[in-house]
Amino acid sequence: TSTDLVELSVHARSIINQLSKAGIPLDYSSFAVDLVRFQNEDTRREVVVKWGKDYYSVNKGEKN
């Protein structure tokens, strides 16, 4: 839901903290590239879609 890097940084800090506490690794170099691309209005949507796909692909093999 973030519309700019400042707002995104607030959400990212929280998510990174949660990942760390849960022992879930984060590819920081890929995340850094995504942050740069997020700042460009032409590629922002692509980044958000990528994050959504990444999120849902983690639980792909699990049954609810």
VENGIDA-V612121 format. One record per run of one state. SS is the DSSP state (helix for helix, strand for strand, loop for the rest). FROM is the first residue (numbers start at 0). TO is the last residue. If there is no record, write none. Layout:
BEGIN
((SS | FROM | TO) (SS | FROM | TO))
END
This chain:
BEGIN
((loop | 0 | 3) (helix | 4 | 20) (loop | 21 | 26) (helix | 27 | 37) (loop | 38 | 42) (helix | 43 | 57) (loop | 58 | 63))
END
